[in-house]
């Protein structure tokens, strides 16, 4: 089975002048597939379409994109990355007036450690890497992930499972590859990603559920001392409890377990 399609064709690589490769001029979605279906497809496509409008990228037909993703996923439990770039051309940073956007579909195996993290929890650190604030591309899943690369290197060096990222003002924003939720005084709270970070699909799905109430709040590192539960959420790994952040320790609480059951029943069963 092939692992890569470029504009619907089996390929072994990308053109060296692709603007996604050269400048990060691209968007991508990382999509969980189970038994020939992508339960969160609607949320992924909604974000990709909205972000494409912001960047001026032309999205392919939804049916075509889904067909190509399914052709790689088959009936496996796997991850499909769908990338949309501005294609080739333009003059250095200046994009072509009429870009021919390039779509890239890649398959990778399902991570072996997801179930362990869901059951046992994760140990986090607070990264020394700060996210830039006030960017016009805040909230988007764009192709420039250097802040996350540096944070992941820091995380691996310090032998943690994940890391929390702050912005330049010291506000907690997200984890490297997940959104953050803290339960404080019975209320589930998540930071805004309007000025930094990524508006995650997993969290968007969770907030759309009738029985779930997650409020947006400004959170800081000091708020960890008040938290009863801490969780990280993304569209592939789902909802994972956090048992430690730096010196702080947390129990795996009832909110996390209830949300995990909801996730499993709605998306994976």
C-alpha positions as CSV (number, residue, x, y, z in Angstrom):
1,X,0.0,0.0,0.0
2,X,1.3,3.5,-0.9
3,X,1.9,6.0,1.9
4,X,1.8,9.2,-0.3
5,X,-0.4,10.8,-2.8
6,X,0.3,14.2,-4.4
7,X,-2.7,15.7,-6.3
8,X,-4.1,12.2,-6.4
9,X,-1.1,10.5,-7.9
10,X,1.3,8.0,-6.2
11,X,4.6,9.9,-5.6
12,X,7.8,9.4,-3.7
13,X,8.3,13.1,-2.9
14,X,7.5,16.7,-3.5
15,X,8.8,19.3,-6.0
16,X,11.7,21.3,-4.4
17,X,10.0,24.6,-5.2
18,X,6.7,23.8,-3.4
19,X,5.9,26.9,-1.3
20,X,4.8,24.7,1.6
21,X,8.3,23.3,1.7
22,X,10.1,26.6,1.1
23,X,8.0,28.9,3.3
24,X,5.5,26.9,5.3
25,X,2.9,28.4,3.0
26,X,0.4,25.6,3.7
27,X,-2.3,24.2,6.0
28,X,-2.7,20.6,7.2
29,X,-5.1,18.4,9.1
30,X,-4.1,15.3,11.0
31,X,-7.0,12.9,10.9
32,X,-7.8,9.7,12.7
33,X,-9.3,6.9,10.6
34,X,-11.0,3.8,12.1
35,X,-12.4,1.0,9.9
36,X,-12.7,3.1,6.8
37,X,-14.2,6.2,8.4
38,X,-13.0,9.5,9.9
39,X,-15.4,10.4,12.7
40,X,-14.1,13.9,13.0
41,X,-14.0,14.7,9.3
42,X,-16.7,17.4,9.5
43,X,-14.7,19.3,12.1
44,X,-11.4,18.9,10.2
45,X,-13.0,20.1,6.9
46,X,-14.7,23.0,8.6
47,X,-11.3,24.2,10.0
48,X,-9.4,23.6,6.7
49,X,-12.0,25.5,4.8
50,X,-12.1,28.5,7.2
51,X,-8.3,28.7,7.4
52,X,-8.0,28.4,3.6
53,X,-10.2,31.5,3.3
54,X,-7.8,33.3,5.6
55,X,-4.7,32.3,3.7
56,X,-6.3,32.6,0.2
57,X,-5.8,28.9,-0.7
58,X,-8.3,27.1,-2.9
59,X,-9.6,24.0,-1.3
60,X,-10.3,20.9,-3.4
61,X,-13.7,19.4,-3.6
62,X,-14.5,17.8,-0.3
63,X,-15.6,14.5,-1.9
64,X,-12.2,14.3,-3.8
65,X,-10.2,15.0,-0.6
66,X,-12.1,12.4,1.4
67,X,-11.8,9.8,-1.4
68,X,-8.1,10.2,-1.5
69,X,-7.7,10.0,2.3
70,X,-9.9,6.8,2.3
71,X,-7.8,5.3,-0.5
72,X,-4.8,5.4,1.7
73,X,-6.5,4.6,5.0
74,X,-8.4,1.5,3.8
75,X,-9.9,-0.4,6.7
76,X,-6.9,0.3,9.0
77,X,-6.8,2.2,12.2
78,X,-4.3,4.9,11.1
79,X,-3.5,8.5,10.8
80,X,-3.9,10.5,7.6
81,X,-2.3,13.9,7.1
82,X,-4.0,16.0,4.5
83,X,-1.9,19.0,3.5
84,X,-2.8,21.9,1.2
85,X,0.0,24.1,-0.1
86,X,0.0,27.1,-2.4
87,X,1.9,25.0,-4.9
88,X,4.9,26.3,-6.8
89,X,5.7,29.7,-8.3
90,X,5.7,33.3,-7.2
91,X,8.6,35.5,-6.5
92,X,10.3,34.6,-3.2
93,X,7.7,35.5,-0.5
94,X,5.3,37.0,-3.0
95,X,2.8,34.3,-4.0
96,X,1.6,33.7,-7.5
97,X,-1.5,35.7,-8.5
98,X,-3.3,32.5,-9.5
99,X,-1.8,29.7,-7.5
100,X,-2.3,26.1,-8.4
101,X,-2.7,24.7,-4.9
102,X,-1.2,21.2,-4.2
103,X,-2.8,18.6,-2.0
104,X,-0.7,16.0,-0.3
105,X,-2.2,12.9,1.5
106,X,0.1,10.8,3.7
107,X,-0.6,7.8,5.9
108,X,1.2,6.8,9.1
109,X,0.7,4.0,11.6
110,X,-1.5,4.4,14.7
111,X,0.7,5.5,17.8
112,X,1.3,2.6,20.2
113,X,1.3,4.8,23.3
114,X,-2.2,6.4,23.0
115,X,-4.1,3.9,25.2
116,X,-1.4,3.9,27.9
117,X,-1.6,7.7,28.1
118,X,-5.4,7.7,28.2
119,X,-5.4,5.2,31.0
120,X,-2.4,6.2,33.1
121,X,-2.0,9.9,32.3
122,X,0.9,12.0,31.2
123,X,3.7,13.9,32.8
124,X,4.2,17.4,31.5
125,X,6.7,20.2,31.8
126,X,6.3,23.9,31.1
127,X,8.5,24.6,28.1
128,X,10.9,27.5,28.0
129,X,9.8,28.1,24.4
130,X,7.3,31.0,24.2
131,X,4.7,31.3,21.4
132,X,4.6,34.5,19.4
133,X,1.5,36.6,20.3
134,X,-0.8,38.6,18.1
135,X,0.1,36.8,14.9
136,X,-2.4,37.1,12.0
137,X,-2.2,33.3,11.6
138,X,-3.0,32.5,15.2
139,X,-5.4,29.6,15.6
140,X,-4.6,28.1,12.2
141,X,-3.0,24.7,11.6
142,X,-0.4,26.2,9.2
143,X,2.8,24.6,8.0
144,X,5.3,26.6,10.0
145,X,5.7,24.5,13.2
146,X,9.2,25.6,14.3
147,X,8.0,26.7,17.7
148,X,6.6,23.3,18.3
149,X,9.7,21.6,17.0
150,X,11.9,23.5,19.5
151,X,9.4,22.8,22.3
152,X,9.4,19.1,21.4
153,X,13.2,19.0,21.4
154,X,13.2,20.6,24.9
155,X,10.5,18.2,26.0
156,X,12.5,15.1,24.9
157,X,15.7,16.4,26.5
158,X,13.8,16.8,29.8
159,X,12.2,13.3,29.4
160,X,8.6,14.5,29.7
161,X,5.6,13.2,27.8
162,X,4.4,16.6,26.7
163,X,4.9,20.3,27.4
164,X,2.7,23.3,28.1
165,X,3.5,26.4,26.0
166,X,3.0,30.0,27.2
167,X,2.8,33.1,25.0
168,X,5.1,36.1,25.3
169,X,2.9,37.5,28.0
170,X,3.2,34.4,30.2
171,X,-0.3,33.1,29.5
172,X,-0.8,29.4,29.1
173,X,-2.0,28.6,25.6
174,X,-1.7,24.9,24.7
175,X,0.5,21.8,24.8
176,X,2.8,21.0,21.9
177,X,0.3,19.0,19.9
178,X,-2.9,19.4,22.0
179,X,-5.2,21.8,23.6
180,X,-5.3,22.3,27.3
181,X,-8.2,22.0,29.7
182,X,-8.1,22.7,33.5
183,X,-10.9,22.0,36.0
184,X,-10.9,24.7,38.7
185,X,-13.7,24.9,41.3
186,X,-15.8,22.5,39.2
187,X,-15.6,24.6,36.0
188,X,-13.7,23.3,32.9
189,X,-11.5,26.0,31.4
190,X,-9.4,26.3,28.3
191,X,-7.2,29.1,27.1
192,X,-8.1,31.2,24.1
193,X,-6.1,30.5,20.9
194,X,-7.1,33.8,19.3
195,X,-3.7,35.4,19.6
196,X,-1.5,32.2,19.6
197,X,-1.8,28.5,19.3
198,X,-4.1,26.2,17.3
199,X,-7.9,25.9,17.5
200,X,-8.0,22.2,17.9
201,X,-10.5,19.9,16.3
202,X,-10.8,17.5,19.2
203,X,-11.6,20.3,21.6
204,X,-14.1,21.8,19.1
205,X,-15.9,18.5,18.9
206,X,-16.0,18.2,22.7
207,X,-17.4,21.7,23.1
208,X,-20.1,20.9,20.6
209,X,-21.5,18.1,22.8
210,X,-24.6,19.1,24.7
211,X,-23.5,17.6,28.1
212,X,-20.1,19.4,28.0
213,X,-19.4,22.9,29.2
214,X,-15.9,24.3,28.6
215,X,-15.4,28.0,29.1
216,X,-12.6,30.1,27.7
217,X,-10.4,31.8,30.3
218,X,-7.0,33.5,30.6
219,X,-4.9,31.0,32.4
220,X,-1.4,31.2,33.9
221,X,1.2,28.8,35.3
222,X,0.1,29.8,38.8
223,X,-3.4,28.5,38.1
224,X,-2.0,25.0,38.1
225,X,-1.9,25.2,41.9
226,X,-5.7,25.6,41.9
227,X,-6.6,22.9,39.4
228,X,-8.4,19.8,40.4
229,X,-7.9,18.1,37.0
230,X,-5.7,18.9,34.0
231,X,-6.2,17.3,30.5
232,X,-4.8,17.6,27.0
233,X,-6.9,16.9,24.0
234,X,-6.3,16.4,20.3
235,X,-8.2,14.8,17.5
236,X,-6.1,11.7,17.3
237,X,-5.2,10.8,20.8
238,X,-8.5,12.1,22.3
239,X,-8.7,13.1,25.9
240,X,-5.7,12.3,28.1
241,X,-5.3,13.1,31.8
242,X,-2.3,14.9,33.1
243,X,-0.9,13.6,36.4
244,X,2.0,16.1,36.7
245,X,3.1,19.5,35.4
246,X,6.5,20.4,36.8
247,X,6.2,20.2,40.6
248,X,2.4,20.0,40.6
249,X,0.6,16.6,40.9
250,X,-3.0,15.8,39.8
251,X,-5.4,13.0,40.3
252,X,-7.2,11.6,37.3
253,X,-10.7,12.9,38.0
254,X,-14.3,12.2,37.2
255,X,-14.6,14.8,34.5
256,X,-11.8,13.3,32.5
257,X,-13.2,9.8,32.7
258,X,-16.7,10.9,31.8
259,X,-15.4,12.8,28.7
260,X,-13.2,9.8,27.7
261,X,-16.3,7.5,27.8
262,X,-18.2,10.1,25.7
263,X,-15.3,10.2,23.2
264,X,-15.1,6.4,23.0
265,X,-18.9,5.9,22.6
266,X,-19.4,8.6,20.0
267,X,-16.2,8.4,17.9
268,X,-14.5,5.0,18.4
269,X,-17.2,2.4,19.1
